[in-house]
């Protein structure tokens, strides 16, 4: 009887370990729904890019007649005309300079402030923190009139460095919000061990906190690139010299009062979005780590 009971128990245990077909069906159905939803999202994102690519390869007449379909004749010369005829190379260099300056200003200003707010406690800490992140509620275009008047008063129009300074200033709030949360997740034990070994505050910041916050720093850098690379309104008001135009302003030149080169405009847009897409692809892993680690706070 004991042996029979043991055998029956073993059989029941084996049956409990066997997968439940109903659960498998449910999991497969859930996975299929998720894959279907992700496929739809991918199509929604990719279809405009495919249409833009097709438009950049058409003639003007083909685009008018065949707006949504693939090109009947592939015209690669649109890219050469867009590159040479509208000085996209100059506009792209200007945008790269402004973007690089924005990244430098954002990282240099927000990293030490985030370090102090994340690792030290003092009386006015919460007031300073909430005052800074309140700037996230003020979009850059809502301050366009005072910015225009201030730059005009100081006679600083047609200055790419001033444009980068403006972009960097409006990236401080969101960058501190991300970096402060990221640095708060670093264990306190590392800081205590560093002080025991005779490490100063500056060395702690440069050799421990900054390297461990690399993913968060890359995140704010990528977000700064995506924010200022395609910005149009502020740059239009601050720059009017042809040799200082950024890429979004330069692309507007394809559409004039008397002529509209939509195929070359599509080619120019394709060339304009490639750098930001490549930058995002190469930094995608760091962005995911930075956003996930920065989201876990306290």
One Martini backbone bead per residue (centre of mass of N, CA, C, O) as a GRO file, in nm:
protein
  298
    1UNK     BB    1   0.057   0.063  -0.020
    2UNK     BB    2   0.297   0.255  -0.005
    3UNK     BB    3   0.389   0.219  -0.293
    4UNK     BB    4   0.125   0.311  -0.423
    5UNK     BB    5   0.126   0.591  -0.300
    6UNK     BB    6   0.395   0.682  -0.422
    7UNK     BB    7   0.314   0.641  -0.717
    8UNK     BB    8   0.071   0.834  -0.711
    9UNK     BB    9   0.237   1.082  -0.629
   10UNK     BB   10   0.427   1.085  -0.872
   11UNK     BB   11   0.205   1.112  -1.086
   12UNK     BB   12   0.089   1.378  -0.977
   13UNK     BB   13   0.354   1.538  -1.007
   14UNK     BB   14   0.387   1.492  -1.312
   15UNK     BB   15   0.115   1.622  -1.390
   16UNK     BB   16   0.186   1.904  -1.264
   17UNK     BB   17   0.443   1.942  -1.462
   18UNK     BB   18   0.268   1.953  -1.687
   19UNK     BB   19   0.155   2.125  -1.937
   20UNK     BB   20  -0.093   2.349  -2.000
   21UNK     BB   21  -0.276   2.387  -2.282
   22UNK     BB   22  -0.440   2.641  -2.207
   23UNK     BB   23  -0.199   2.817  -2.130
   24UNK     BB   24  -0.055   2.803  -2.404
   25UNK     BB   25  -0.279   2.930  -2.569
   26UNK     BB   26  -0.286   3.193  -2.413
   27UNK     BB   27   0.010   3.274  -2.467
   28UNK     BB   28  -0.004   3.266  -2.775
   29UNK     BB   29  -0.230   3.475  -2.804
   30UNK     BB   30  -0.077   3.705  -2.667
   31UNK     BB   31   0.166   3.709  -2.857
   32UNK     BB   32   0.006   3.765  -3.115
   33UNK     BB   33  -0.107   4.036  -3.025
   34UNK     BB   34   0.162   4.174  -2.978
   35UNK     BB   35   0.278   4.132  -3.265
   36UNK     BB   36   0.048   4.278  -3.411
   37UNK     BB   37   0.082   4.551  -3.272
   38UNK     BB   38   0.384   4.594  -3.350
   39UNK     BB   39   0.337   4.580  -3.654
   40UNK     BB   40   0.153   4.824  -3.675
   41UNK     BB   41   0.352   5.027  -3.557
   42UNK     BB   42   0.573   4.982  -3.772
   43UNK     BB   43   0.398   5.069  -4.014
   44UNK     BB   44   0.332   5.356  -3.917
   45UNK     BB   45   0.638   5.438  -3.923
   46UNK     BB   46   0.736   5.331  -4.216
   47UNK     BB   47   0.545   5.442  -4.436
   48UNK     BB   48   0.640   5.742  -4.447
   49UNK     BB   49   0.931   5.664  -4.530
   50UNK     BB   50   0.861   5.517  -4.789
   51UNK     BB   51   0.713   5.752  -4.923
   52UNK     BB   52   0.954   5.946  -4.914
   53UNK     BB   53   1.142   5.772  -5.085
   54UNK     BB   54   0.965   5.756  -5.337
   55UNK     BB   55   0.946   6.066  -5.381
   56UNK     BB   56   1.266   6.103  -5.418
   57UNK     BB   57   1.243   5.902  -5.699
   58UNK     BB   58   1.083   6.114  -5.856
   59UNK     BB   59   0.913   6.293  -6.058
   60UNK     BB   60   0.706   6.553  -6.075
   61UNK     BB   61   0.492   6.409  -6.253
   62UNK     BB   62   0.479   6.140  -6.097
   63UNK     BB   63   0.388   6.264  -5.824
   64UNK     BB   64   0.118   6.380  -5.928
   65UNK     BB   65  -0.004   6.105  -6.034
   66UNK     BB   66   0.190   5.914  -5.833
   67UNK     BB   67   0.177   5.950  -5.504
   68UNK     BB   68   0.173   5.640  -5.353
   69UNK     BB   69   0.347   5.498  -5.536
   70UNK     BB   70   0.585   5.377  -5.700
   71UNK     BB   71   0.823   5.440  -5.910
   72UNK     BB   72   0.862   5.426  -6.255
   73UNK     BB   73   1.121   5.615  -6.219
   74UNK     BB   74   1.446   5.621  -6.110
   75UNK     BB   75   1.565   5.927  -5.944
   76UNK     BB   76   1.887   5.999  -5.827
   77UNK     BB   77   1.935   6.313  -5.891
   78UNK     BB   78   1.785   6.448  -5.653
   79UNK     BB   79   2.020   6.432  -5.449
   80UNK     BB   80   2.225   6.602  -5.603
   81UNK     BB   81   2.050   6.857  -5.630
   82UNK     BB   82   1.997   6.897  -5.326
   83UNK     BB   83   2.297   6.920  -5.241
   84UNK     BB   84   2.392   7.151  -5.445
   85UNK     BB   85   2.148   7.362  -5.485
   86UNK     BB   86   2.100   7.411  -5.139
   87UNK     BB   87   2.337   7.368  -4.936
   88UNK     BB   88   2.328   7.119  -4.730
   89UNK     BB   89   2.616   7.104  -4.622
   90UNK     BB   90   2.603   7.375  -4.469
   91UNK     BB   91   2.348   7.320  -4.299
   92UNK     BB   92   2.459   7.064  -4.159
   93UNK     BB   93   2.701   7.196  -4.019
   94UNK     BB   94   2.534   7.392  -3.852
   95UNK     BB   95   2.368   7.176  -3.702
   96UNK     BB   96   2.608   7.030  -3.576
   97UNK     BB   97   2.714   7.265  -3.412
   98UNK     BB   98   2.457   7.321  -3.245
   99UNK     BB   99   2.428   7.035  -3.130
  100UNK     BB  100   2.703   7.012  -2.992
  101UNK     BB  101   2.666   7.260  -2.809
  102UNK     BB  102   2.414   7.156  -2.664
  103UNK     BB  103   2.542   6.906  -2.537
  104UNK     BB  104   2.763   7.046  -2.375
  105UNK     BB  105   2.582   7.234  -2.207
  106UNK     BB  106   2.404   7.015  -2.082
  107UNK     BB  107   2.622   6.839  -1.943
  108UNK     BB  108   2.787   7.055  -1.783
  109UNK     BB  109   2.534   7.165  -1.614
  110UNK     BB  110   2.368   6.897  -1.515
  111UNK     BB  111   2.567   6.704  -1.373
  112UNK     BB  112   2.644   6.861  -1.108
  113UNK     BB  113   2.354   6.922  -1.017
  114UNK     BB  114   2.260   6.627  -0.996
  115UNK     BB  115   2.469   6.540  -0.788
  116UNK     BB  116   2.382   6.725  -0.556
  117UNK     BB  117   2.074   6.641  -0.550
  118UNK     BB  118   2.136   6.322  -0.508
  119UNK     BB  119   2.383   6.317  -0.262
  120UNK     BB  120   2.251   6.568  -0.106
  121UNK     BB  121   2.149   6.731   0.202
  122UNK     BB  122   1.932   7.020   0.216
  123UNK     BB  123   1.707   7.262   0.264
  124UNK     BB  124   1.679   7.369  -0.059
  125UNK     BB  125   1.644   7.118  -0.241
  126UNK     BB  126   1.339   7.100  -0.323
  127UNK     BB  127   1.312   7.384  -0.433
  128UNK     BB  128   1.524   7.360  -0.656
  129UNK     BB  129   1.416   7.112  -0.800
  130UNK     BB  130   1.120   7.215  -0.864
  131UNK     BB  131   1.212   7.468  -1.015
  132UNK     BB  132   1.359   7.325  -1.244
  133UNK     BB  133   1.130   7.117  -1.342
  134UNK     BB  134   0.922   7.342  -1.416
  135UNK     BB  135   1.052   7.396  -1.703
  136UNK     BB  136   0.898   7.161  -1.856
  137UNK     BB  137   0.627   7.352  -1.887
  138UNK     BB  138   0.824   7.524  -2.086
  139UNK     BB  139   0.827   7.586  -2.393
  140UNK     BB  140   1.020   7.732  -2.630
  141UNK     BB  141   0.777   7.870  -2.799
  142UNK     BB  142   0.661   8.044  -2.555
  143UNK     BB  143   0.956   8.222  -2.557
  144UNK     BB  144   0.999   8.376  -2.835
  145UNK     BB  145   0.956   8.677  -2.774
  146UNK     BB  146   1.168   8.731  -2.548
  147UNK     BB  147   1.403   8.619  -2.712
  148UNK     BB  148   1.388   8.816  -2.949
  149UNK     BB  149   1.423   9.076  -2.777
  150UNK     BB  150   1.690   9.002  -2.635
  151UNK     BB  151   1.867   8.954  -2.888
  152UNK     BB  152   1.813   9.236  -3.011
  153UNK     BB  153   1.926   9.407  -2.774
  154UNK     BB  154   2.222   9.250  -2.801
  155UNK     BB  155   2.299   9.190  -3.095
  156UNK     BB  156   2.261   8.836  -3.164
  157UNK     BB  157   2.227   8.782  -3.442
  158UNK     BB  158   2.359   8.548  -3.633
  159UNK     BB  159   2.419   8.308  -3.398
  160UNK     BB  160   2.500   7.986  -3.330
  161UNK     BB  161   2.577   7.999  -3.027
  162UNK     BB  162   2.311   8.120  -2.926
  163UNK     BB  163   2.131   7.890  -3.021
  164UNK     BB  164   2.271   7.671  -2.847
  165UNK     BB  165   2.214   7.812  -2.576
  166UNK     BB  166   1.906   7.797  -2.592
  167UNK     BB  167   1.876   7.495  -2.619
  168UNK     BB  168   2.032   7.418  -2.360
  169UNK     BB  169   1.849   7.567  -2.155
  170UNK     BB  170   1.584   7.390  -2.237
  171UNK     BB  171   1.738   7.105  -2.136
  172UNK     BB  172   1.782   7.113  -1.823
  173UNK     BB  173   1.530   7.001  -1.683
  174UNK     BB  174   1.507   6.713  -1.811
  175UNK     BB  175   1.801   6.632  -1.747
  176UNK     BB  176   1.784   6.650  -1.437
  177UNK     BB  177   1.549   6.453  -1.403
  178UNK     BB  178   1.715   6.208  -1.511
  179UNK     BB  179   1.992   6.224  -1.357
  180UNK     BB  180   1.895   6.234  -1.064
  181UNK     BB  181   1.758   5.956  -1.072
  182UNK     BB  182   2.010   5.798  -1.156
  183UNK     BB  183   2.206   5.884  -0.917
  184UNK     BB  184   2.019   5.777  -0.683
  185UNK     BB  185   2.072   5.460  -0.766
  186UNK     BB  186   2.339   5.480  -0.645
  187UNK     BB  187   2.524   5.348  -0.419
  188UNK     BB  188   2.643   5.458  -0.110
  189UNK     BB  189   2.889   5.266  -0.068
  190UNK     BB  190   3.076   5.390  -0.281
  191UNK     BB  191   3.108   5.664  -0.142
  192UNK     BB  192   3.221   5.561   0.129
  193UNK     BB  193   3.470   5.412   0.015
  194UNK     BB  194   3.598   5.661  -0.117
  195UNK     BB  195   3.638   5.827   0.148
  196UNK     BB  196   3.815   5.618   0.295
  197UNK     BB  197   4.039   5.636   0.050
  198UNK     BB  198   4.058   5.966   0.001
  199UNK     BB  199   3.830   6.088  -0.160
  200UNK     BB  200   3.711   6.338  -0.325
  201UNK     BB  201   3.450   6.500  -0.458
  202UNK     BB  202   3.566   6.533  -0.743
  203UNK     BB  203   3.658   6.236  -0.778
  204UNK     BB  204   3.384   6.113  -0.731
  205UNK     BB  205   3.250   6.247  -0.974
  206UNK     BB  206   3.459   6.166  -1.210
  207UNK     BB  207   3.528   5.839  -1.127
  208UNK     BB  208   3.219   5.740  -1.048
  209UNK     BB  209   2.954   5.888  -1.129
  210UNK     BB  210   2.999   5.940  -1.431
  211UNK     BB  211   3.054   5.648  -1.530
  212UNK     BB  212   2.778   5.534  -1.404
  213UNK     BB  213   2.617   5.774  -1.586
  214UNK     BB  214   2.641   5.717  -1.894
  215UNK     BB  215   2.352   5.643  -1.982
  216UNK     BB  216   2.221   5.912  -1.895
  217UNK     BB  217   2.397   6.098  -2.071
  218UNK     BB  218   2.318   5.972  -2.342
  219UNK     BB  219   2.019   6.032  -2.319
  220UNK     BB  220   2.035   6.348  -2.312
  221UNK     BB  221   2.188   6.370  -2.579
  222UNK     BB  222   1.974   6.244  -2.767
  223UNK     BB  223   1.739   6.433  -2.687
  224UNK     BB  224   1.887   6.688  -2.785
  225UNK     BB  225   1.913   6.611  -3.079
  226UNK     BB  226   1.604   6.568  -3.138
  227UNK     BB  227   1.524   6.866  -3.056
  228UNK     BB  228   1.738   7.050  -3.243
  229UNK     BB  229   1.753   6.933  -3.537
  230UNK     BB  230   1.421   7.008  -3.604
  231UNK     BB  231   1.424   7.298  -3.543
  232UNK     BB  232   1.261   7.613  -3.662
  233UNK     BB  233   1.148   7.881  -3.534
  234UNK     BB  234   1.392   7.992  -3.379
  235UNK     BB  235   1.594   7.985  -3.618
  236UNK     BB  236   1.435   8.179  -3.803
  237UNK     BB  237   1.460   8.431  -3.603
  238UNK     BB  238   1.790   8.419  -3.560
  239UNK     BB  239   1.819   8.349  -3.877
  240UNK     BB  240   1.911   8.518  -4.217
  241UNK     BB  241   2.159   8.398  -4.319
  242UNK     BB  242   2.246   8.170  -4.553
  243UNK     BB  243   2.525   8.061  -4.413
  244UNK     BB  244   2.348   8.006  -4.118
  245UNK     BB  245   2.166   7.792  -4.183
  246UNK     BB  246   1.975   7.542  -4.107
  247UNK     BB  247   1.828   7.262  -4.214
  248UNK     BB  248   1.523   7.339  -4.189
  249UNK     BB  249   1.553   7.608  -4.342
  250UNK     BB  250   1.676   7.497  -4.608
  251UNK     BB  251   1.426   7.315  -4.691
  252UNK     BB  252   1.230   7.555  -4.756
  253UNK     BB  253   1.369   7.643  -5.035
  254UNK     BB  254   1.197   7.440  -5.220
  255UNK     BB  255   0.965   7.648  -5.135
  256UNK     BB  256   0.810   7.882  -5.335
  257UNK     BB  257   0.623   8.113  -5.506
  258UNK     BB  258   0.718   7.985  -5.812
  259UNK     BB  259   0.842   7.713  -5.674
  260UNK     BB  260   0.819   7.338  -5.640
  261UNK     BB  261   1.044   7.088  -5.502
  262UNK     BB  262   0.937   6.794  -5.385
  263UNK     BB  263   1.154   6.583  -5.457
  264UNK     BB  264   1.394   6.739  -5.331
  265UNK     BB  265   1.270   6.764  -5.054
  266UNK     BB  266   1.260   6.459  -4.997
  267UNK     BB  267   1.565   6.420  -5.025
  268UNK     BB  268   1.646   6.619  -4.800
  269UNK     BB  269   1.494   6.475  -4.571
  270UNK     BB  270   1.642   6.208  -4.590
  271UNK     BB  271   1.924   6.334  -4.524
  272UNK     BB  272   1.833   6.461  -4.245
  273UNK     BB  273   1.738   6.183  -4.090
  274UNK     BB  274   1.984   5.994  -4.086
  275UNK     BB  275   2.161   6.094  -3.846
  276UNK     BB  276   1.946   6.057  -3.618
  277UNK     BB  277   1.898   5.755  -3.663
  278UNK     BB  278   2.189   5.657  -3.622
  279UNK     BB  279   2.228   5.776  -3.340
  280UNK     BB  280   1.997   5.613  -3.210
  281UNK     BB  281   2.094   5.326  -3.277
  282UNK     BB  282   2.377   5.337  -3.128
  283UNK     BB  283   2.215   5.452  -2.845
  284UNK     BB  284   1.982   5.259  -2.754
  285UNK     BB  285   2.094   5.100  -2.511
  286UNK     BB  286   2.157   5.349  -2.332
  287UNK     BB  287   1.870   5.461  -2.323
  288UNK     BB  288   1.731   5.222  -2.185
  289UNK     BB  289   1.905   5.224  -1.931
  290UNK     BB  290   1.856   5.520  -1.847
  291UNK     BB  291   1.541   5.512  -1.826
  292UNK     BB  292   1.516   5.273  -1.627
  293UNK     BB  293   1.706   5.374  -1.401
  294UNK     BB  294   1.562   5.660  -1.372
  295UNK     BB  295   1.276   5.538  -1.285
  296UNK     BB  296   1.430   5.426  -1.034
  297UNK     BB  297   1.313   5.563  -0.722
  298UNK     BB  298   1.332   5.488  -0.388
   0.00000   0.00000   0.00000
